[in-house]
Amino acid sequence: MRAALTNFERLEAVREFTRGCSPTRTIFETGPPPRLTCEQLGRLAESVTLNSRRKEVLVALHPYLSDRPSFHSLVEAQLILLWDREDARREVAANERRAWLESIGGD
């Protein structure tokens, strides 16, 4: 992220990371999955401007959080507009449901 000069490059770095690194991989698959704290995620989100891009970073990296209960406070601090905060929470909840359904469905 530090090497990226523009918001587009930063978002692309986040997308590449999430495509190449599963938050649910096991330790036998090239080591444990990477983890972030909310403080670290906040610093990454601050590296992009505009709420919509910041929201995308927060939602994309949520599965990698080690302290998920603090995520709602992070969303409050990072996103100015109420709509963006609610939208981020909805997207995270939908992603968690989808992951749970995939885990019980064996997909």
DRENVODREN-76389 format. One record per residue: y, x, z of N, C-alpha, C in turn; residue in three letters. Coordinates in nm, 2 decimals, always signed. Atoms other than C-alpha are relative to their C-alpha. Layout:
! residues N
<fifi n_c2="Y" n_c1="X" n_c3="Z" ca_c2="Y" ca_c1="X" ca_c3="Z" c_c2="Y" c_c1="X" c_c3="Z" residu="ALA"/>
...
//
This chain:
! residues 107
<fifi n_c2="-0.12" n_c1="+0.08" n_c3="+0.00" ca_c2="+0.00" ca_c1="+0.00" ca_c3="+0.00" c_c2="+0.13" c_c1="+0.09" c_c3="+0.00" residu="MET"/>
<fifi n_c2="-0.12" n_c1="-0.08" n_c3="-0.01" ca_c2="+0.24" ca_c1="+0.28" ca_c3="+0.08" c_c2="+0.03" c_c1="+0.06" c_c3="-0.14" residu="ARG"/>
<fifi n_c2="-0.03" n_c1="-0.06" n_c3="+0.13" ca_c2="+0.20" ca_c1="+0.43" ca_c3="-0.27" c_c2="+0.05" c_c1="-0.10" c_c3="-0.10" residu="ALA"/>
<fifi n_c2="-0.05" n_c1="+0.11" n_c3="+0.09" ca_c2="+0.28" ca_c1="+0.09" ca_c3="-0.44" c_c2="+0.15" c_c1="-0.01" c_c3="+0.01" residu="ALA"/>
<fifi n_c2="-0.14" n_c1="+0.01" n_c3="+0.01" ca_c2="+0.64" ca_c1="+0.07" ca_c3="-0.55" c_c2="+0.06" c_c1="-0.14" c_c3="+0.00" residu="LEU"/>
<fifi n_c2="-0.05" n_c1="+0.14" n_c3="+0.02" ca_c2="+0.67" ca_c1="-0.30" ca_c3="-0.62" c_c2="-0.09" c_c1="-0.10" c_c3="+0.07" residu="THR"/>
<fifi n_c2="+0.08" n_c1="+0.10" n_c3="-0.07" ca_c2="+0.55" ca_c1="-0.62" ca_c3="-0.46" c_c2="-0.12" c_c1="-0.03" c_c3="-0.08" residu="ASN"/>
<fifi n_c2="+0.12" n_c1="+0.03" n_c3="+0.08" ca_c2="+0.32" ca_c1="-0.68" ca_c3="-0.76" c_c2="-0.11" c_c1="+0.11" c_c3="+0.02" residu="PHE"/>
<fifi n_c2="+0.10" n_c1="-0.11" n_c3="-0.03" ca_c2="+0.15" ca_c1="-0.34" ca_c3="-0.70" c_c2="-0.06" c_c1="-0.01" c_c3="+0.13" residu="GLU"/>
<fifi n_c2="+0.05" n_c1="+0.02" n_c3="-0.14" ca_c2="+0.12" ca_c1="-0.41" ca_c3="-0.33" c_c2="-0.10" c_c1="-0.12" c_c3="+0.00" residu="ARG"/>
<fifi n_c2="+0.09" n_c1="+0.11" n_c3="+0.01" ca_c2="-0.04" ca_c1="-0.75" ca_c3="-0.40" c_c2="-0.13" c_c1="+0.03" c_c3="-0.07" residu="LEU"/>
<fifi n_c2="+0.12" n_c1="-0.04" n_c3="+0.07" ca_c2="-0.27" ca_c1="-0.60" ca_c3="-0.65" c_c2="-0.09" c_c1="+0.09" c_c3="+0.08" residu="GLU"/>
<fifi n_c2="+0.08" n_c1="-0.08" n_c3="-0.09" ca_c2="-0.38" ca_c1="-0.34" ca_c3="-0.39" c_c2="-0.08" c_c1="-0.09" c_c3="+0.10" residu="ALA"/>
<fifi n_c2="+0.07" n_c1="+0.09" n_c3="-0.09" ca_c2="-0.46" ca_c1="-0.62" ca_c3="-0.15" c_c2="-0.12" c_c1="-0.07" c_c3="-0.07" residu="VAL"/>
<fifi n_c2="+0.11" n_c1="+0.07" n_c3="+0.07" ca_c2="-0.66" ca_c1="-0.81" ca_c3="-0.42" c_c2="-0.11" c_c1="+0.10" c_c3="-0.03" residu="ARG"/>
<fifi n_c2="+0.11" n_c1="-0.09" n_c3="+0.03" ca_c2="-0.85" ca_c1="-0.50" ca_c3="-0.52" c_c2="-0.08" c_c1="+0.03" c_c3="+0.13" residu="GLU"/>
<fifi n_c2="+0.06" n_c1="-0.03" n_c3="-0.13" ca_c2="-0.93" ca_c1="-0.43" ca_c3="-0.15" c_c2="-0.10" c_c1="-0.12" c_c3="+0.03" residu="PHE"/>
<fifi n_c2="+0.08" n_c1="+0.12" n_c3="-0.04" ca_c2="-1.06" ca_c1="-0.79" ca_c3="-0.09" c_c2="-0.12" c_c1="-0.02" c_c3="-0.10" residu="THR"/>
<fifi n_c2="+0.11" n_c1="+0.01" n_c3="+0.10" ca_c2="-1.27" ca_c1="-0.78" ca_c3="-0.42" c_c2="-0.10" c_c1="+0.10" c_c3="+0.03" residu="ARG"/>
<fifi n_c2="+0.10" n_c1="-0.11" n_c3="-0.02" ca_c2="-1.43" ca_c1="-0.45" ca_c3="-0.33" c_c2="-0.06" c_c1="+0.02" c_c3="+0.14" residu="GLY"/>
<fifi n_c2="+0.05" n_c1="-0.03" n_c3="-0.14" ca_c2="-1.49" ca_c1="-0.48" ca_c3="+0.04" c_c2="-0.02" c_c1="-0.14" c_c3="+0.07" residu="CYS"/>
<fifi n_c2="+0.03" n_c1="+0.13" n_c3="-0.06" ca_c2="-1.66" ca_c1="-0.78" ca_c3="+0.20" c_c2="+0.02" c_c1="+0.01" c_c3="+0.15" residu="SER"/>
<fifi n_c2="-0.02" n_c1="+0.00" n_c3="-0.15" ca_c2="-1.56" ca_c1="-0.87" ca_c3="+0.56" c_c2="-0.13" c_c1="-0.03" c_c3="+0.07" residu="PRO"/>
<fifi n_c2="+0.12" n_c1="+0.04" n_c3="-0.07" ca_c2="-1.91" ca_c1="-0.98" ca_c3="+0.63" c_c2="-0.12" c_c1="+0.09" c_c3="-0.03" residu="THR"/>
<fifi n_c2="+0.11" n_c1="-0.09" n_c3="+0.03" ca_c2="-2.11" ca_c1="-0.68" ca_c3="+0.51" c_c2="-0.06" c_c1="+0.05" c_c3="+0.13" residu="ARG"/>
<fifi n_c2="+0.07" n_c1="-0.06" n_c3="-0.12" ca_c2="-2.36" ca_c1="-0.53" ca_c3="+0.75" c_c2="+0.02" c_c1="+0.15" c_c3="+0.00" residu="THR"/>
<fifi n_c2="-0.02" n_c1="-0.14" n_c3="-0.02" ca_c2="-2.35" ca_c1="-0.19" ca_c3="+0.89" c_c2="-0.09" c_c1="+0.08" c_c3="-0.09" residu="ILE"/>
<fifi n_c2="+0.09" n_c1="-0.07" n_c3="+0.09" ca_c2="-2.64" ca_c1="-0.10" ca_c3="+0.66" c_c2="+0.05" c_c1="+0.01" c_c3="-0.14" residu="PHE"/>
<fifi n_c2="-0.06" n_c1="+0.00" n_c3="+0.13" ca_c2="-2.43" ca_c1="-0.16" ca_c3="+0.36" c_c2="+0.13" c_c1="+0.09" c_c3="+0.00" residu="GLU"/>
<fifi n_c2="-0.11" n_c1="-0.10" n_c3="+0.00" ca_c2="-2.21" ca_c1="+0.16" ca_c3="+0.36" c_c2="+0.09" c_c1="-0.02" c_c3="+0.12" residu="THR"/>
<fifi n_c2="-0.08" n_c1="+0.00" n_c3="-0.12" ca_c2="-2.09" ca_c1="+0.12" ca_c3="+0.72" c_c2="+0.05" c_c1="-0.14" c_c3="+0.04" residu="GLY"/>
<fifi n_c2="-0.05" n_c1="+0.13" n_c3="-0.05" ca_c2="-1.93" ca_c1="-0.16" ca_c3="+0.92" c_c2="+0.12" c_c1="-0.04" c_c3="-0.08" residu="PRO"/>
<fifi n_c2="-0.12" n_c1="+0.05" n_c3="+0.07" ca_c2="-1.66" ca_c1="-0.38" ca_c3="+0.76" c_c2="+0.13" c_c1="+0.05" c_c3="+0.06" residu="PRO"/>
<fifi n_c2="-0.13" n_c1="-0.04" n_c3="-0.06" ca_c2="-1.30" ca_c1="-0.27" ca_c3="+0.80" c_c2="+0.06" c_c1="-0.11" c_c3="+0.08" residu="PRO"/>
<fifi n_c2="-0.07" n_c1="+0.09" n_c3="-0.09" ca_c2="-1.10" ca_c1="-0.44" ca_c3="+1.07" c_c2="+0.15" c_c1="+0.03" c_c3="+0.01" residu="ARG"/>
<fifi n_c2="-0.14" n_c1="-0.01" n_c3="-0.02" ca_c2="-0.73" ca_c1="-0.50" ca_c3="+1.12" c_c2="+0.04" c_c1="-0.08" c_c3="+0.12" residu="LEU"/>
<fifi n_c2="-0.06" n_c1="+0.08" n_c3="-0.11" ca_c2="-0.53" ca_c1="-0.61" ca_c3="+1.42" c_c2="+0.11" c_c1="-0.08" c_c3="-0.06" residu="THR"/>
<fifi n_c2="-0.11" n_c1="+0.08" n_c3="+0.05" ca_c2="-0.26" ca_c1="-0.87" ca_c3="+1.38" c_c2="+0.13" c_c1="+0.08" c_c3="-0.01" residu="CYS"/>
<fifi n_c2="-0.12" n_c1="-0.09" n_c3="+0.01" ca_c2="+0.00" ca_c1="-0.60" ca_c3="+1.44" c_c2="-0.01" c_c1="+0.08" c_c3="-0.13" residu="GLU"/>
<fifi n_c2="+0.02" n_c1="-0.07" n_c3="+0.13" ca_c2="-0.14" ca_c1="-0.40" ca_c3="+1.15" c_c2="+0.02" c_c1="-0.09" c_c3="-0.12" residu="GLN"/>
<fifi n_c2="-0.01" n_c1="+0.10" n_c3="+0.11" ca_c2="-0.16" ca_c1="-0.71" ca_c3="+0.93" c_c2="+0.15" c_c1="-0.03" c_c3="-0.02" residu="LEU"/>
<fifi n_c2="-0.14" n_c1="+0.03" n_c3="+0.01" ca_c2="+0.20" ca_c1="-0.79" ca_c3="+1.02" c_c2="+0.08" c_c1="+0.11" c_c3="-0.07" residu="GLY"/>
<fifi n_c2="-0.07" n_c1="-0.11" n_c3="+0.07" ca_c2="+0.32" ca_c1="-0.44" ca_c3="+0.91" c_c2="-0.03" c_c1="+0.00" c_c3="-0.15" residu="ARG"/>
<fifi n_c2="+0.03" n_c1="+0.01" n_c3="+0.14" ca_c2="+0.13" ca_c1="-0.49" ca_c3="+0.58" c_c2="+0.08" c_c1="-0.11" c_c3="-0.07" residu="LEU"/>
<fifi n_c2="-0.08" n_c1="+0.11" n_c3="+0.05" ca_c2="+0.29" ca_c1="-0.83" ca_c3="+0.53" c_c2="+0.14" c_c1="+0.03" c_c3="-0.02" residu="ALA"/>
<fifi n_c2="-0.14" n_c1="-0.04" n_c3="+0.00" ca_c2="+0.63" ca_c1="-0.69" ca_c3="+0.60" c_c2="+0.03" c_c1="+0.09" c_c3="-0.12" residu="GLU"/>
<fifi n_c2="-0.03" n_c1="-0.09" n_c3="+0.11" ca_c2="+0.59" ca_c1="-0.45" ca_c3="+0.31" c_c2="+0.03" c_c1="-0.08" c_c3="-0.13" residu="SER"/>
<fifi n_c2="-0.03" n_c1="+0.08" n_c3="+0.12" ca_c2="+0.63" ca_c1="-0.74" ca_c3="+0.06" c_c2="+0.11" c_c1="-0.09" c_c3="+0.04" residu="VAL"/>
<fifi n_c2="-0.11" n_c1="+0.09" n_c3="-0.02" ca_c2="+0.93" ca_c1="-0.96" ca_c3="+0.01" c_c2="-0.05" c_c1="-0.14" c_c3="-0.04" residu="THR"/>
<fifi n_c2="+0.03" n_c1="+0.13" n_c3="+0.03" ca_c2="+0.93" ca_c1="-1.33" ca_c3="-0.04" c_c2="-0.11" c_c1="-0.06" c_c3="+0.08" residu="LEU"/>
<fifi n_c2="+0.10" n_c1="+0.07" n_c3="-0.08" ca_c2="+0.74" ca_c1="-1.58" ca_c3="+0.17" c_c2="-0.13" c_c1="-0.02" c_c3="-0.07" residu="ASN"/>
<fifi n_c2="+0.13" n_c1="+0.03" n_c3="+0.08" ca_c2="+0.49" ca_c1="-1.67" ca_c3="-0.10" c_c2="-0.09" c_c1="+0.12" c_c3="-0.01" residu="SER"/>
<fifi n_c2="+0.08" n_c1="-0.12" n_c3="+0.01" ca_c2="+0.38" ca_c1="-1.31" ca_c3="-0.14" c_c2="-0.05" c_c1="+0.04" c_c3="+0.14" residu="ARG"/>
<fifi n_c2="+0.03" n_c1="-0.03" n_c3="-0.13" ca_c2="+0.38" ca_c1="-1.25" ca_c3="+0.23" c_c2="-0.12" c_c1="-0.09" c_c3="+0.05" residu="ARG"/>
<fifi n_c2="+0.11" n_c1="+0.09" n_c3="-0.04" ca_c2="+0.16" ca_c1="-1.56" ca_c3="+0.28" c_c2="-0.13" c_c1="+0.04" c_c3="-0.07" residu="LYS"/>
<fifi n_c2="+0.12" n_c1="-0.05" n_c3="+0.07" ca_c2="-0.08" ca_c1="-1.43" ca_c3="+0.01" c_c2="-0.07" c_c1="+0.11" c_c3="+0.07" residu="GLU"/>
<fifi n_c2="+0.05" n_c1="-0.11" n_c3="-0.07" ca_c2="-0.12" ca_c1="-1.11" ca_c3="+0.20" c_c2="-0.07" c_c1="-0.04" c_c3="+0.13" residu="VAL"/>
<fifi n_c2="+0.06" n_c1="+0.05" n_c3="-0.12" ca_c2="-0.18" ca_c1="-1.29" ca_c3="+0.53" c_c2="-0.13" c_c1="-0.07" c_c3="-0.02" residu="LEU"/>
<fifi n_c2="+0.13" n_c1="+0.08" n_c3="+0.03" ca_c2="-0.44" ca_c1="-1.53" ca_c3="+0.39" c_c2="-0.11" c_c1="+0.09" c_c3="-0.05" residu="VAL"/>
<fifi n_c2="+0.10" n_c1="-0.08" n_c3="+0.06" ca_c2="-0.62" ca_c1="-1.27" ca_c3="+0.19" c_c2="-0.07" c_c1="+0.10" c_c3="+0.10" residu="ALA"/>
<fifi n_c2="+0.05" n_c1="-0.09" n_c3="-0.10" ca_c2="-0.66" ca_c1="-1.03" ca_c3="+0.48" c_c2="-0.04" c_c1="-0.06" c_c3="+0.13" residu="LEU"/>
<fifi n_c2="+0.04" n_c1="+0.06" n_c3="-0.12" ca_c2="-0.73" ca_c1="-1.28" ca_c3="+0.75" c_c2="-0.15" c_c1="+0.02" c_c3="+0.04" residu="HIS"/>
<fifi n_c2="+0.14" n_c1="-0.02" n_c3="-0.04" ca_c2="-1.11" ca_c1="-1.24" ca_c3="+0.73" c_c2="-0.03" c_c1="+0.14" c_c3="+0.06" residu="PRO"/>
<fifi n_c2="+0.02" n_c1="-0.14" n_c3="-0.05" ca_c2="-1.07" ca_c1="-0.87" ca_c3="+0.83" c_c2="+0.06" c_c1="+0.01" c_c3="+0.14" residu="TYR"/>
<fifi n_c2="-0.06" n_c1="-0.01" n_c3="-0.13" ca_c2="-0.89" ca_c1="-0.95" ca_c3="+1.16" c_c2="-0.10" c_c1="+0.01" c_c3="+0.11" residu="LEU"/>
<fifi n_c2="+0.08" n_c1="-0.02" n_c3="-0.12" ca_c2="-1.03" ca_c1="-0.83" ca_c3="+1.48" c_c2="+0.05" c_c1="-0.09" c_c3="+0.12" residu="SER"/>
<fifi n_c2="-0.06" n_c1="+0.08" n_c3="-0.10" ca_c2="-0.80" ca_c1="-1.05" ca_c3="+1.69" c_c2="+0.05" c_c1="-0.13" c_c3="-0.06" residu="ASP"/>
<fifi n_c2="-0.04" n_c1="+0.13" n_c3="+0.07" ca_c2="-0.80" ca_c1="-1.39" ca_c3="+1.51" c_c2="+0.08" c_c1="-0.10" c_c3="+0.08" residu="ARG"/>
<fifi n_c2="-0.08" n_c1="+0.09" n_c3="-0.08" ca_c2="-0.66" ca_c1="-1.59" ca_c3="+1.80" c_c2="+0.15" c_c1="+0.02" c_c3="-0.01" residu="PRO"/>
<fifi n_c2="-0.14" n_c1="-0.04" n_c3="+0.01" ca_c2="-0.33" ca_c1="-1.41" ca_c3="+1.75" c_c2="+0.06" c_c1="-0.03" c_c3="-0.14" residu="SER"/>
<fifi n_c2="-0.05" n_c1="+0.03" n_c3="+0.14" ca_c2="-0.31" ca_c1="-1.51" ca_c3="+1.38" c_c2="+0.11" c_c1="-0.10" c_c3="-0.01" residu="PHE"/>
<fifi n_c2="-0.10" n_c1="+0.10" n_c3="+0.01" ca_c2="-0.11" ca_c1="-1.82" ca_c3="+1.44" c_c2="+0.14" c_c1="+0.05" c_c3="+0.04" residu="HIS"/>
<fifi n_c2="-0.13" n_c1="-0.06" n_c3="-0.05" ca_c2="+0.16" ca_c1="-1.63" ca_c3="+1.63" c_c2="+0.05" c_c1="+0.09" c_c3="-0.11" residu="SER"/>
<fifi n_c2="-0.04" n_c1="-0.09" n_c3="+0.11" ca_c2="+0.17" ca_c1="-1.38" ca_c3="+1.34" c_c2="+0.06" c_c1="-0.08" c_c3="-0.11" residu="LEU"/>
<fifi n_c2="-0.05" n_c1="+0.09" n_c3="+0.10" ca_c2="+0.21" ca_c1="-1.66" ca_c3="+1.09" c_c2="+0.14" c_c1="-0.05" c_c3="+0.03" residu="VAL"/>
<fifi n_c2="-0.13" n_c1="+0.05" n_c3="-0.04" ca_c2="+0.50" ca_c1="-1.80" ca_c3="+1.29" c_c2="+0.11" c_c1="+0.11" c_c3="-0.01" residu="GLU"/>
<fifi n_c2="-0.10" n_c1="-0.11" n_c3="+0.01" ca_c2="+0.67" ca_c1="-1.46" ca_c3="+1.30" c_c2="+0.03" c_c1="+0.05" c_c3="-0.14" residu="ALA"/>
<fifi n_c2="-0.01" n_c1="-0.05" n_c3="+0.13" ca_c2="+0.61" ca_c1="-1.37" ca_c3="+0.94" c_c2="+0.06" c_c1="-0.10" c_c3="-0.11" residu="GLN"/>
<fifi n_c2="-0.04" n_c1="+0.10" n_c3="+0.10" ca_c2="+0.68" ca_c1="-1.69" ca_c3="+0.75" c_c2="+0.11" c_c1="-0.09" c_c3="+0.05" residu="LEU"/>
<fifi n_c2="-0.12" n_c1="+0.07" n_c3="-0.04" ca_c2="+1.02" ca_c1="-1.86" ca_c3="+0.77" c_c2="-0.02" c_c1="-0.15" c_c3="-0.01" residu="ILE"/>
<fifi n_c2="+0.01" n_c1="+0.14" n_c3="+0.03" ca_c2="+0.95" ca_c1="-2.19" ca_c3="+0.61" c_c2="-0.12" c_c1="-0.07" c_c3="+0.06" residu="LEU"/>
<fifi n_c2="+0.11" n_c1="+0.07" n_c3="-0.06" ca_c2="+0.74" ca_c1="-2.45" ca_c3="+0.79" c_c2="-0.11" c_c1="-0.03" c_c3="-0.10" residu="LEU"/>
<fifi n_c2="+0.10" n_c1="+0.03" n_c3="+0.10" ca_c2="+0.57" ca_c1="-2.55" ca_c3="+0.47" c_c2="-0.09" c_c1="+0.12" c_c3="-0.03" residu="TRP"/>
<fifi n_c2="+0.08" n_c1="-0.12" n_c3="+0.02" ca_c2="+0.46" ca_c1="-2.19" ca_c3="+0.41" c_c2="-0.10" c_c1="+0.03" c_c3="+0.12" residu="ASP"/>
<fifi n_c2="+0.08" n_c1="-0.02" n_c3="-0.12" ca_c2="+0.33" ca_c1="-2.16" ca_c3="+0.77" c_c2="-0.12" c_c1="-0.10" c_c3="+0.00" residu="ARG"/>
<fifi n_c2="+0.11" n_c1="+0.10" n_c3="+0.01" ca_c2="+0.13" ca_c1="-2.49" ca_c3="+0.73" c_c2="-0.10" c_c1="+0.03" c_c3="-0.11" residu="GLU"/>
<fifi n_c2="+0.09" n_c1="-0.03" n_c3="+0.12" ca_c2="+0.00" ca_c1="-2.39" ca_c3="+0.39" c_c2="-0.09" c_c1="+0.12" c_c3="+0.03" residu="ASP"/>
<fifi n_c2="+0.08" n_c1="-0.12" n_c3="-0.04" ca_c2="-0.12" ca_c1="-2.05" ca_c3="+0.52" c_c2="-0.11" c_c1="-0.04" c_c3="+0.09" residu="ALA"/>
<fifi n_c2="+0.11" n_c1="+0.05" n_c3="-0.09" ca_c2="-0.31" ca_c1="-2.22" ca_c3="+0.80" c_c2="-0.10" c_c1="-0.08" c_c3="-0.07" residu="ARG"/>
<fifi n_c2="+0.09" n_c1="+0.08" n_c3="+0.08" ca_c2="-0.46" ca_c1="-2.47" ca_c3="+0.56" c_c2="-0.09" c_c1="+0.09" c_c3="-0.08" residu="ARG"/>
<fifi n_c2="+0.08" n_c1="-0.08" n_c3="+0.09" ca_c2="-0.58" ca_c1="-2.20" ca_c3="+0.32" c_c2="-0.10" c_c1="+0.08" c_c3="+0.08" residu="GLU"/>
<fifi n_c2="+0.09" n_c1="-0.08" n_c3="-0.08" ca_c2="-0.73" ca_c1="-1.99" ca_c3="+0.60" c_c2="-0.11" c_c1="-0.09" c_c3="+0.05" residu="VAL"/>
<fifi n_c2="+0.10" n_c1="+0.10" n_c3="-0.05" ca_c2="-0.91" ca_c1="-2.30" ca_c3="+0.74" c_c2="-0.10" c_c1="-0.03" c_c3="-0.11" residu="ALA"/>
<fifi n_c2="+0.08" n_c1="+0.03" n_c3="+0.12" ca_c2="-1.04" ca_c1="-2.38" ca_c3="+0.39" c_c2="-0.09" c_c1="+0.12" c_c3="-0.03" residu="ALA"/>
<fifi n_c2="+0.08" n_c1="-0.12" n_c3="+0.02" ca_c2="-1.16" ca_c1="-2.02" ca_c3="+0.34" c_c2="-0.11" c_c1="+0.02" c_c3="+0.10" residu="ASN"/>
<fifi n_c2="+0.10" n_c1="-0.01" n_c3="-0.10" ca_c2="-1.34" ca_c1="-2.02" ca_c3="+0.67" c_c2="-0.11" c_c1="-0.10" c_c3="-0.01" residu="GLU"/>
<fifi n_c2="+0.10" n_c1="+0.10" n_c3="+0.03" ca_c2="-1.51" ca_c1="-2.35" ca_c3="+0.59" c_c2="-0.09" c_c1="+0.04" c_c3="-0.11" residu="ARG"/>
<fifi n_c2="+0.08" n_c1="-0.04" n_c3="+0.12" ca_c2="-1.62" ca_c1="-2.22" ca_c3="+0.25" c_c2="-0.09" c_c1="+0.11" c_c3="+0.04" residu="ARG"/>
<fifi n_c2="+0.09" n_c1="-0.11" n_c3="-0.04" ca_c2="-1.76" ca_c1="-1.90" ca_c3="+0.40" c_c2="-0.11" c_c1="-0.05" c_c3="+0.09" residu="ALA"/>
<fifi n_c2="+0.11" n_c1="+0.06" n_c3="-0.09" ca_c2="-1.95" ca_c1="-2.10" ca_c3="+0.67" c_c2="-0.10" c_c1="-0.07" c_c3="-0.09" residu="TRP"/>
<fifi n_c2="+0.09" n_c1="+0.07" n_c3="+0.08" ca_c2="-2.09" ca_c1="-2.33" ca_c3="+0.41" c_c2="-0.09" c_c1="+0.09" c_c3="-0.09" residu="LEU"/>
<fifi n_c2="+0.08" n_c1="-0.10" n_c3="+0.08" ca_c2="-2.20" ca_c1="-2.03" ca_c3="+0.19" c_c2="-0.10" c_c1="+0.06" c_c3="+0.09" residu="GLU"/>
<fifi n_c2="+0.09" n_c1="-0.07" n_c3="-0.09" ca_c2="-2.36" ca_c1="-1.87" ca_c3="+0.50" c_c2="-0.12" c_c1="-0.09" c_c3="+0.03" residu="SER"/>
<fifi n_c2="+0.11" n_c1="+0.08" n_c3="-0.03" ca_c2="-2.57" ca_c1="-2.17" ca_c3="+0.58" c_c2="-0.08" c_c1="-0.05" c_c3="-0.12" residu="ILE"/>
<fifi n_c2="+0.07" n_c1="+0.05" n_c3="+0.12" ca_c2="-2.65" ca_c1="-2.26" ca_c3="+0.22" c_c2="-0.08" c_c1="+0.12" c_c3="-0.06" residu="GLY"/>
<fifi n_c2="+0.07" n_c1="-0.11" n_c3="+0.05" ca_c2="-2.78" ca_c1="-1.91" ca_c3="+0.15" c_c2="+0.05" c_c1="+0.05" c_c3="-0.13" residu="GLY"/>
<fifi n_c2="-0.06" n_c1="-0.05" n_c3="+0.13" ca_c2="-2.55" ca_c1="-1.85" ca_c3="-0.15" c_c2="+0.04" c_c1="+0.14" c_c3="+0.01" residu="ASP"/>
//
